[in-house]
Amino acid sequence: MRWRKIIRDSGGKRFLTQRKFHFPEFCFSFAKHLAFLIDYQKVYFVKTIMAQFPLRAVSLAAGLVAVLTFIYDIGYEVDRAFTAHLPLYYFILLNTFIFLNIVKRLTTPRSAARRSQIAVILLFIGGLLYILTSVFSSGRSLEAILMQQLPLLRICVLLFFTIEYSTVIQRFYSSRLQPAFIFAFSFALLIAVGTLLLKLPMATVGSISFADALFMATSAVCVTGLVVADVGQDFTPVGQWVIMLLFQAGGLGMLTLTSFFAYFFKENMSYRESLFVKDFVNSNQFSNIFRLTVNIVALTLTVEIIGALLIYAYIPKDVIPNQSERIFFAIFHAVSAFCNAGFSTLSNSLYEESFRFNYFIHFIIAILFIFGGLGYNIMFNMMDYIREKMLTLIKKHISNEVNYRKRPRVVTLNSKIVIYTTLILMGVGTLFFFFLEYNNVLDEHATLSGKLVTSFFGAVTPRTAGFNTVDTGSLHISTIMIVLLLMWIGAAPASTGGGIKTSTFAIATLNIFSLARGKTSITVGRRVISDYSVRKSAAIISLSFIFIGFGVMLVASFEESGPADFLRIVFECFSAYCTVGLSMGITGSLSDESKLVLVLLMFIGRVGAINLLIGMLRRLETSHIRYPEEDILIN
């Protein structure tokens, strides 16, 4: 009966009744239906066997065992017996991951399976076959081959855990919590994990206190750059990798990363999930949100790789003779620069004597954190603008297409405001720094080009970058006031930087001129700024002064300081809240209570005071009742 059904579905009766029998077409249709039946029977068999088997629970448990094994491997001094069998444990976990995902693939309906999921499974199978081929071709034992491939096994196991638990975190999207609350909770969770990792014995040269570990983890996740320990001297390579991964995850956003990994194992996302990720990546579009997160991660890695290659090319070999150390130095500083983290493995950052006059590296790092501070929306919009210009040039002037019409208004108003504000702040800041510090900190730079590059770097690094090429404590008081203003303004929205954001400062400034001219609304480029944007910018500015003021008051009360140290405390609190990372040299000498205050300021500044309040307070339902308006006497 089954064969008759296949022949009937394949059109055999129709072919036989026709005058001309199309045998090739019949064979193709017959093979297609036969393959479907075999695949259906296979899936049915697997579903029958695995119906009562807790597949998802076993997969999550295997991922948890994998990451715990990895943490124990890199974080503790293990005995030789465990070290000898460690690659075999990784190999077993890798095979478990492959088996479970193949079973999940077979039990998943065709419409819900992703090609990328199959690609990831094939990637792991390819790694497994590579290891087995090495065993048979070399004649060595499996343990010896696995020991040689231990770094690869570690990466695969860590990727296994990340993929498994990214889909778990996606379930938070279906909850009834506010998106702002989940956004803040993701940063808090990442800080907690980072604190525990930095407390591992193999992460530091000597033990550090819990308060210092919490401070360093918060500074890394919030991409601030304030440190209470020397990254290059007090942390081992394991600790430095942990710090780099923390500010990479903090710069991108934990939920952006989880959405990126979940993209490979989910066919689509629900309406609520799209709303959540749309808020997280600060995007106006609703469709293809998953693809947007993939583009964000791809753009980040591309810029960081290019930056690392350029930094590596200008590292003096006599300063860092070891090639692996030069590679890590380039990667660490490229990621730190693009994420606006401000961390450096050098004790005095780029003011270190061996890098103080390396203007090429200064300029490369400055360009990296400028791009990171612009934001992904601005960068994508600029790429779209360049693509449209090139397409117009090709279609209209080279191909001579008469009916071609270019797209109107490719550059958004948001991009124009952010770019113009950024250029003005960079230009004005560079001029102020050059003239105010010409006979002060710039005096040690002999050439005019060196003074200009240092002035440019000093003007753009307060906008949440955190690197320094001069002694911040030696700056003139007038320059410090300019630096405070630039730190407070910060970078662009939806970027890796902090501060109140350039668009907020621009709207507040435009509102001043609008009120002075007697206008009832802010008009820019034949567009009217919405009243919600104006009110939100005013709220952000007010909250920034409130939190910074409370922070200054608490730190001043915890420290035994006089009036001369008050400016240093104000500078430190501005740097913490605006996630800048610049310091006048008092961070390491602060008490634990003051460090906790700075931790809270860094967290609030990175998450956003408005987002934090929205997550804490219950959003009221929109009311359509309109009450009479009444003016309040102001000034």
C-alpha positions in Angstrom: 0.0 0.0 0.0 2.8 2.4 0.8 4.5 1.9 -2.6 1.2 2.4 -4.4 0.8 5.7 -2.5 4.2 6.8 -3.5 3.6 6.0 -7.2 0.1 7.6 -7.0 1.5 10.8 -5.4 4.4 10.9 -7.9 1.9 11.0 -10.7 2.5 7.5 -12.0 -1.1 6.9 -13.0 -1.1 10.2 -15.0 2.2 9.3 -16.7 1.0 5.8 -17.6 -2.3 7.0 -19.1 -0.7 9.6 -21.3 0.4 8.8 -24.8 4.0 10.0 -24.2 5.6 8.6 -21.0 8.0 11.2 -19.5 10.2 8.8 -17.6 12.8 11.3 -16.3 10.1 13.5 -14.8 8.5 10.5 -13.2 11.8 9.3 -11.7 12.5 12.8 -10.3 9.1 13.0 -8.7 9.2 9.5 -7.5 12.7 10.1 -5.8 11.4 13.3 -4.2 8.4 11.6 -2.6 10.4 8.6 -1.5 13.0 10.9 0.2 10.1 12.7 2.0 8.7 9.4 3.2 12.0 8.2 4.5 12.7 11.4 6.2 9.2 11.4 7.7 9.7 7.8 9.0 13.1 8.8 10.5 11.6 11.8 12.3 8.6 9.7 13.5 11.0 7.1 14.8 13.2 9.6 16.7 10.1 11.3 18.1 8.8 8.0 19.4 12.0 7.1 21.1 12.6 10.6 22.5 9.0 11.4 23.5 9.6 10.9 27.2 13.2 12.0 27.2 14.0 15.4 28.7 16.1 16.6 25.8 16.1 20.3 26.6 17.0 19.7 30.3 19.9 17.4 29.3 21.2 19.9 26.8 21.1 22.7 29.4 22.8 20.5 32.0 25.5 19.6 29.5 26.1 23.3 28.8 26.3 24.1 32.5 28.8 21.2 33.0 30.8 22.5 30.1 31.2 26.1 31.4 31.9 24.9 34.9 34.6 22.6 33.6 36.0 25.5 31.6 36.0 27.9 34.6 37.7 25.2 36.8 40.2 24.7 34.0 41.3 28.3 33.6 40.6 29.6 37.1 42.2 27.1 39.4 45.4 25.2 39.8 44.4 21.7 39.0 46.3 18.5 39.7 48.1 16.6 37.0 45.6 13.8 36.9 42.8 16.1 36.1 44.9 18.0 33.6 45.7 14.8 31.8 42.1 13.8 31.4 40.8 17.4 30.8 40.9 17.2 27.0 39.0 14.0 27.0 36.3 15.6 29.1 36.1 18.4 26.6 35.9 15.9 23.8 33.0 14.1 25.4 31.2 17.3 25.9 31.7 18.3 22.3 30.3 14.9 21.1 27.4 15.4 23.5 26.6 18.8 22.0 26.7 17.3 18.5 24.5 14.4 19.4 21.9 16.5 21.2 21.7 19.0 18.4 21.4 16.3 15.7 18.5 14.8 17.7 16.9 18.2 18.1 17.3 18.8 14.4 15.6 15.5 13.6 12.7 16.2 16.0 12.2 19.8 14.7 9.7 20.3 11.9 11.1 21.4 8.6 9.4 24.8 8.7 11.1 25.7 12.0 14.6 24.5 11.3 17.3 27.0 10.3 20.0 26.5 7.7 22.4 28.2 10.1 21.6 25.6 12.8 22.6 22.9 10.3 25.8 24.9 9.5 26.8 25.1 13.2 26.2 21.4 13.6 28.3 20.7 10.5 31.0 23.0 11.8 31.3 21.0 15.0 31.2 17.7 13.1 34.0 19.0 10.9 36.1 19.8 13.9 35.4 16.3 15.3 36.4 14.7 12.0 39.5 16.8 11.9 40.6 15.5 15.3 39.8 11.9 14.4 41.7 12.3 11.1 44.7 13.6 12.9 44.6 10.5 15.2 44.6 8.1 12.3 47.1 9.9 10.1 49.7 10.6 12.7 49.5 7.3 14.6 49.5 9.1 17.9 47.0 8.4 20.7 43.7 10.3 21.0 44.8 11.8 24.3 47.9 13.3 22.7 46.0 14.8 19.8 43.4 16.2 22.2 46.0 17.7 24.4 47.5 19.4 21.3 44.0 20.7 20.3 43.1 21.9 23.9 42.7 25.6 22.9 40.3 24.6 20.1 38.3 22.4 22.4 38.0 25.1 25.0 36.6 27.5 22.4 34.1 24.9 21.1 32.9 24.1 24.6 32.5 27.8 25.5 30.6 28.3 22.3 28.4 25.3 23.2 27.4 26.9 26.5 26.8 30.3 24.9 24.5 28.9 22.2 22.6 26.8 24.6 21.9 29.5 27.2 21.3 32.3 24.7 18.0 30.6 23.8 17.2 30.4 27.5 17.7 34.1 28.0 15.4 34.7 25.0 12.6 33.5 27.2 12.8 36.6 29.3 11.2 38.4 26.3 8.0 36.6 26.9 7.7 37.8 30.5 5.6 40.7 31.6 8.6 42.7 32.8 9.5 46.1 31.4 12.1 46.1 28.7 14.1 48.7 30.6 14.1 46.4 33.7 15.4 43.5 31.7 18.1 45.7 30.1 19.3 46.8 33.6 19.1 43.3 34.9 21.3 41.9 32.1 24.0 44.4 33.0 23.7 43.5 36.7 23.9 39.8 35.9 27.0 40.4 33.8 28.6 42.4 36.5 27.9 39.6 39.1 29.4 36.9 36.8 32.4 39.2 36.0 33.0 39.7 39.7 33.1 36.0 40.4 35.4 35.4 37.5 37.9 38.1 38.6 37.9 36.4 42.0 39.3 33.2 40.5 42.8 32.4 41.8 44.3 32.2 38.3 42.8 35.6 37.3 45.1 37.8 39.5 48.8 37.7 40.5 47.8 38.2 44.1 44.4 38.0 45.7 42.1 41.1 45.5 39.3 42.1 47.7 35.6 41.5 46.7 35.1 45.3 46.6 38.0 45.7 44.1 36.7 42.8 42.0 33.2 44.3 41.9 34.7 47.7 41.0 36.8 46.3 38.1 33.9 44.1 36.8 31.5 47.1 36.9 34.0 49.4 35.2 34.5 46.8 32.5 30.8 46.0 31.9 29.9 49.6 32.0 32.8 50.4 29.7 34.1 53.1 32.1 37.8 52.4 32.5 38.3 53.5 36.1 40.6 51.0 37.8 41.6 50.2 41.3 44.3 47.7 40.2 46.9 47.7 37.5 45.5 45.6 34.6 48.9 44.8 33.2 50.6 44.0 36.5 48.0 42.8 38.9 46.1 40.5 36.5 47.3 37.4 34.8 46.5 36.7 31.1 43.4 34.9 32.2 42.2 38.0 34.1 43.0 40.3 31.2 41.0 38.1 28.9 38.1 38.1 31.3 38.3 42.0 31.5 38.4 42.2 27.7 35.4 39.9 27.3 33.5 41.9 29.9 33.9 45.3 28.2 33.2 43.7 24.8 29.9 42.2 26.2 29.2 45.5 28.0 29.8 47.6 24.9 27.6 45.5 22.7 25.0 44.7 25.3 24.4 41.3 26.7 21.0 41.0 25.1 22.4 42.0 21.7 24.9 39.1 22.1 22.3 36.6 23.2 20.0 37.7 20.3 23.0 37.2 18.0 23.6 33.6 19.1 19.9 32.8 19.3 19.6 33.9 15.7 21.4 30.7 14.6 19.0 28.4 16.4 15.6 30.1 16.0 13.6 30.5 12.9 11.9 33.7 13.9 10.9 35.7 16.9 7.6 36.6 18.3 6.0 40.0 18.3 6.9 40.7 21.9 10.5 39.6 21.3 10.8 42.0 18.4 9.6 44.8 20.5 12.1 44.0 23.2 15.1 43.7 20.9 14.0 46.9 19.1 14.2 48.8 22.3 17.5 47.2 23.3 19.3 48.1 20.0 17.5 51.5 19.9 16.2 50.9 16.4 13.2 52.5 14.6 12.6 49.5 12.3 10.5 46.5 13.4 11.3 43.9 10.8 14.5 41.8 10.7 15.5 42.7 14.2 17.5 39.5 14.5 19.4 40.3 11.4 20.1 43.8 12.7 21.8 42.3 15.8 23.9 40.1 13.5 24.9 43.2 11.5 25.8 45.0 14.7 28.1 42.2 15.9 29.6 41.8 12.4 30.3 45.5 12.1 31.9 45.6 15.6 34.2 42.7 14.9 35.2 44.1 11.5 36.2 47.5 12.9 38.0 45.9 15.8 40.0 43.6 13.6 41.0 46.4 11.3 42.0 48.5 14.3 44.0 45.7 15.8 45.9 45.2 12.6 46.8 48.9 12.4 47.8 49.0 16.0 49.9 45.9 15.6 51.7 47.5 12.6 52.9 50.5 14.7 53.9 48.7 17.9 57.7 49.0 18.4 59.3 45.5 18.5 61.9 46.6 21.0 59.1 47.7 23.4 57.1 44.4 23.2 59.5 41.8 21.7 57.2 38.8 22.1 54.9 38.4 19.1 52.0 36.8 21.0 52.1 39.7 23.5 52.1 42.2 20.7 49.0 40.5 19.1 47.2 40.5 22.5 48.2 44.2 23.1 46.7 45.1 19.7 43.5 43.2 20.2 43.0 44.4 23.8 43.4 48.1 22.9 41.4 47.9 19.7 38.4 46.3 21.5 38.8 48.7 24.4 39.0 51.7 22.1 35.9 50.8 20.0 33.9 49.9 23.1 35.0 53.2 24.7 36.2 51.2 27.7 39.5 53.0 28.3 41.2 49.9 29.7 44.9 49.5 28.9 47.5 46.9 29.9 50.0 49.8 30.3 50.3 51.1 33.9 49.9 54.8 32.8 47.7 54.1 29.8 49.1 55.7 26.6 51.0 58.1 28.8 53.5 55.3 29.3 56.9 56.6 28.3 57.4 54.0 25.6 54.0 55.0 23.9 53.8 58.7 24.9 55.1 59.9 21.6 53.7 57.2 19.3 51.3 59.5 17.6 50.2 56.9 15.0 48.8 54.6 17.7 47.2 57.6 19.4 45.4 58.6 16.2 44.3 55.0 15.4 42.8 54.6 18.9 41.1 58.0 18.7 39.5 57.1 15.4 38.3 53.8 16.9 36.5 55.3 19.9 35.1 58.1 17.7 33.4 55.4 15.5 32.3 53.5 18.6 30.9 56.7 20.1 28.8 57.5 17.0 26.5 54.5 17.5 25.5 51.7 15.2 22.4 53.6 13.8 24.6 56.5 12.7 27.3 54.1 11.2 24.7 52.1 9.3 23.0 55.3 8.1 26.4 56.6 6.8 27.1 53.3 5.1 23.7 53.6 3.4 24.5 57.2 2.4 27.8 56.2 0.8 26.2 53.2 -0.9 23.5 55.5 -2.4 26.1 58.0 -3.6 28.1 55.3 -5.3 25.0 53.8 -6.9 24.0 57.3 -8.1 27.4 57.8 -9.6 27.3 54.5 -11.4 23.7 54.6 -12.6 23.5 58.3 -13.6 26.9 59.3 -14.7 28.6 56.1 -15.8 25.7 54.0 -17.1 23.8 57.1 -18.2 20.4 55.7 -17.1 17.9 58.4 -17.8 15.0 57.1 -15.6 17.2 56.6 -12.5 16.0 58.5 -9.4 18.0 58.7 -6.3 16.5 58.1 -2.9 15.5 61.3 -1.1 16.6 62.0 2.5 18.9 59.1 3.0 20.6 60.7 6.0 18.2 61.0 8.9 17.7 64.0 11.1 19.1 62.1 14.0 22.3 61.4 12.1 22.7 65.0 11.1 22.3 66.2 14.7 24.7 63.7 16.1 27.4 64.2 13.4 27.3 68.0 13.5 27.3 68.1 17.3 30.2 65.6 17.3 32.3 67.7 14.8 31.6 70.9 16.7 32.6 69.4 20.0 35.8 67.9 18.6 36.8 71.1 16.8 36.1 73.4 19.7 37.6 71.0 22.2 40.8 70.6 20.2 41.3 74.4 19.9 40.7 74.9 23.6 43.1 72.1 24.6 45.8 73.3 22.2 45.8 77.0 23.4 45.2 76.3 27.1 47.8 73.6 27.4 50.4 74.8 24.9 52.8 75.8 27.6 51.7 73.2 30.1 51.3 69.5 29.3 52.0 70.0 25.6 55.4 71.5 26.3 57.1 68.0 26.2 55.9 67.4 22.6 58.5 69.0 20.4 56.8 69.0 17.0 53.6 70.9 16.0 52.1 67.7 14.6 52.6 66.0 18.0 51.0 68.9 19.8 48.0 68.8 17.4 47.5 65.0 17.7 47.8 65.2 21.5 45.3 68.1 21.6 42.9 66.2 19.3 43.2 63.1 21.5 42.7 65.2 24.7 39.6 66.7 23.2 37.9 63.5 22.1 38.9 61.1 24.9 36.7 62.9 27.5 33.7 61.9 25.4 33.7 58.5 27.3 36.8 57.0 25.8 39.0 57.0 29.0 42.4 56.8 27.4 45.0 59.5 28.3 48.2 60.6 26.6 48.9 63.3 29.1 48.9 63.6 32.9 45.3 64.4 33.7 46.3 65.7 37.2 48.6 68.3 35.7 45.9 69.9 33.5 45.1 73.6 33.9 42.0 74.3 35.9 40.3 75.9 32.8 41.1 72.7 30.8 39.6 70.6 33.5 36.4 72.5 33.3 36.3 71.9 29.5 37.0 68.2 30.2 34.1 68.1 32.7 31.8 69.5 30.1 32.9 67.1 27.4 32.5 64.1 29.8 29.1 65.2 30.8 27.9 65.5 27.1 29.4 62.1 26.2 28.8 60.2 23.0 25.9 59.5 20.7 22.8 57.4 21.6 22.8 53.7 21.0 26.6 53.8 21.1 29.3 52.2 23.3 29.7 55.6 25.1 28.0 57.3 28.0 27.1 60.8 29.2 23.8 62.5 28.6 24.4 62.0 24.8 25.1 64.5 22.1 21.5 64.5 20.8 20.3 65.4 24.3 22.7 68.3 24.5 21.9 69.4 21.0 18.1 69.4 21.7 18.6 71.3 24.9 20.7 73.9 23.1 18.3 74.2 20.3 15.5 74.6 22.8 17.3 77.7 24.2 17.4 79.4 20.9 13.8 78.4 20.1 12.6 80.0 23.3 14.7 83.1 22.7 13.1 83.5 19.3 9.6 83.1 20.7 8.9 79.8 18.8 6.5 77.2 20.2 8.5 74.3 18.8 12.0 73.3 17.7 12.4 73.2 13.9 15.5 71.6 12.3 15.9 70.9 8.6 12.2 71.2 7.9 11.4 68.8 10.7 9.8 69.6 14.1 11.4 67.9 17.1 8.7 66.1 19.0 7.6 67.3 22.4 8.5 63.9 23.9 12.1 64.3 22.8 12.3 67.7 24.4 10.8 66.6 27.7 13.0 63.5 27.8 16.2 65.5 27.2 15.2 67.8 30.0 14.6 64.9 32.3 18.0 63.3 31.4 19.8 66.5 32.2 18.1 67.0 35.5 18.7 63.4 36.6 22.3 63.5 35.7 22.9 66.5 38.0 20.9 64.9 40.7 22.8 61.6 40.7 26.2 63.2 40.2 25.5 65.6 43.1 24.5 62.8 45.4 27.6 60.9 44.4 29.9 63.9 45.1 28.2 64.4 48.5 28.6 60.7 49.5 32.2 60.3 48.4 33.1 63.6 50.1 31.5 62.4 53.3 33.3 59.0 53.2 36.8 60.5 52.4 38.9 62.6 54.7 39.5 65.4 52.2 39.8 69.1 52.2 38.7 71.8 49.8 41.7 71.1 47.6 40.6 67.5 47.0 37.0 68.5 46.2 37.7 69.0 42.5 39.3 65.6 42.3 36.2 64.0 43.8 33.9 66.0 41.4 36.1 64.8 38.5 35.9 61.2 39.7 32.1 61.2 40.0 31.6 62.9 36.6 33.9 60.3 35.1 32.0 57.4 36.8 28.5 58.5 35.9 29.4 59.4 32.3 31.4 56.2 32.0 34.5 58.0 30.9 37.3 56.5 32.9 39.6 59.5 33.3 40.9 60.1 36.8 43.0 62.6 38.6 44.8 59.8 40.5 42.5 59.2 43.5 40.6 56.0 42.4 42.9 53.5 44.0 43.1 55.3 47.4 39.3 55.6 47.9 37.6 53.7 50.7 35.3 50.7 50.0 32.3 52.9 50.7 33.4 55.4 48.1 34.1 52.6 45.6 30.6 51.3 46.1 29.2 54.8 45.3 31.2 54.9 42.1 30.0 51.4 41.2 26.4 52.6 41.5 27.2 55.8 39.5 28.8 53.7 36.7 25.8 51.3 36.6 23.2 54.1 36.5 25.2 56.0 33.9 25.6 53.0 31.6 22.0 51.7 32.0 20.5 55.2 31.9 18.7 57.0 34.7 15.5 57.2 32.7 15.6 53.5 31.8 16.2 52.6 35.4 13.2 54.6 36.6 11.0 53.2 33.8 12.1 49.7 34.9 11.4 50.4 38.6 8.2 52.3 38.2 5.1 50.8 36.8 4.0 52.3 33.5 0.6 53.7 33.8 -2.0 53.1 31.1 -2.5 55.9 28.6 -5.4 58.1 29.5 -7.4 60.0 26.8 -8.7 62.5 29.3 -7.4 66.1 28.6 -7.3 68.6 31.5 -7.2 72.4 31.1 -3.8 73.8 30.6 -2.3 76.4 33.0 1.0 78.3 32.7 3.5 78.2 35.6 5.5 81.3 36.4 9.1 80.6 35.5 11.8 83.3 35.9 
